[in-house]
Amino acid sequence: MNFVLLLLCLSLFRVLPLKEALPVDSVIVIFWGIVLRLAWKDKRRKATTGIEGMIGSKADVIERSNGSLKVFFRGEIWDAVSSEDLSVRERVEILGIHNEERMKVRVSRGKGSVP
């Protein structure tokens, strides 16, 4: 893609006079610099998907039966475990994954509790 940009800028110098080609090339180079900077920043950003993106987030308990919990988080329903006694509609904080299949949660501290 950089090669295409270079060819475009050089071709403008061959077709247009210097006074007209220079401003157009400047706009192209500035635009491309912004695009490359955004791509560079995005590439260096930490991954926030999967388990590492869930830890510390808030979720809602939607079902409790026979010691098992169902937790609603980002449009998905997860099985969960907790060492605390939780009730339905309670706001919880995600601590991680327990036994590769259940989410480990605790009562949410601070703001964001559901009445």
PEHU-V89758 format. One record per residue. N is the residue number from 1. RES is the residue in one small letter. SS is DSSP state (H for helix, E for strand, L for the rest). PHI is phi in whole degrees, -180 to 180 (NA if undefined). D_FIRST is the distance of its C-alpha to the first C-alpha in Angstrom with 2 decimals. Layout:
# PEHU-V89758
{{N,RES,SS,PHI,D_FIRST} {N,RES,SS,PHI,D_FIRST}}
This chain:
# PEHU-V89758
{{1,m,L,NA,0.00} {2,n,H,-64,3.80} {3,f,H,-64,5.31} {4,v,H,-64,5.17} {5,l,H,-62,6.48} {6,l,H,-62,8.79} {7,l,H,-63,10.02} {8,l,H,-63,10.75} {9,c,H,-64,12.64} {10,l,H,-68,14.45} {11,s,H,-68,15.44} {12,l,H,-65,16.99} {13,f,H,-68,19.11} {14,r,H,-79,20.38} {15,v,H,-91,21.30} {16,l,L,-101,22.55} {17,p,L,-66,25.09} {18,l,H,-56,24.15} {19,k,H,-64,25.84} {20,e,H,-93,23.72} {21,a,H,-74,20.31} {22,l,H,-62,20.51} {23,p,H,-64,20.90} {24,v,H,-66,18.09} {25,d,H,-63,15.67} {26,s,H,-62,17.18} {27,v,H,-63,16.57} {28,i,H,-63,12.84} {29,v,H,-66,12.63} {30,i,H,-64,15.02} {31,f,H,-60,13.36} {32,w,H,-65,10.01} {33,g,H,-63,12.46} {34,i,H,-65,14.32} {35,v,H,-61,11.60} {36,l,H,-65,10.79} {37,r,H,-65,14.60} {38,l,H,-63,15.36} {39,a,H,-65,13.18} {40,w,H,-65,14.93} {41,k,H,-64,18.26} {42,d,H,-67,17.94} {43,k,H,-68,17.24} {44,r,H,-86,20.31} {45,r,L,-68,22.51} {46,k,L,-68,25.44} {47,a,L,-70,25.79} {48,t,L,-124,28.34} {49,t,L,-106,28.75} {50,g,L,75,31.65} {51,i,H,-63,34.78} {52,e,H,-63,33.46} {53,g,H,-83,32.35} {54,m,H,-91,35.83} {55,i,L,-60,38.03} {56,g,L,91,39.71} {57,s,L,-78,38.92} {58,k,E,-100,41.76} {59,a,E,-142,42.94} {60,d,E,-118,46.05} {61,v,E,-78,48.80} {62,i,E,-112,49.45} {63,e,E,-154,52.01} {64,r,E,-139,54.52} {65,s,E,-152,56.83} {66,n,L,50,58.76} {67,g,L,81,56.90} {68,s,E,-101,53.42} {69,l,E,-119,50.96} {70,k,E,-117,48.20} {71,v,E,-120,45.56} {72,f,E,-100,43.11} {73,f,E,-144,39.72} {74,r,L,49,36.53} {75,g,L,80,37.80} {76,e,E,-123,39.03} {77,i,E,-106,42.55} {78,w,E,-118,43.08} {79,d,E,-76,46.24} {80,a,E,-140,47.21} {81,v,E,-129,49.81} {82,s,L,-152,51.43} {83,s,L,-84,54.33} {84,e,L,-100,55.38} {85,d,L,-85,57.19} {86,l,L,-110,54.77} {87,s,L,-119,55.55} {88,v,L,-63,53.68} {89,r,L,72,51.51} {90,e,L,-85,51.32} {91,r,E,-87,48.11} {92,v,E,-126,46.95} {93,e,E,-107,44.42} {94,i,E,-84,42.39} {95,l,E,-100,43.10} {96,g,E,157,41.25} {97,i,E,-113,41.82} {98,h,E,-110,45.26} {99,n,L,58,45.74} {100,e,L,58,42.19} {101,e,L,-140,43.32} {102,r,E,-121,44.85} {103,m,E,-83,43.58} {104,k,E,-96,45.74} {105,v,E,-132,46.64} {106,r,E,-144,49.08} {107,v,E,-61,50.48} {108,s,L,-69,48.08} {109,r,L,-96,49.25} {110,g,L,88,49.18} {111,k,L,-69,47.86} {112,g,L,100,46.59} {113,s,L,-74,49.67} {114,v,L,-88,50.48} {115,p,L,-68,54.09}}
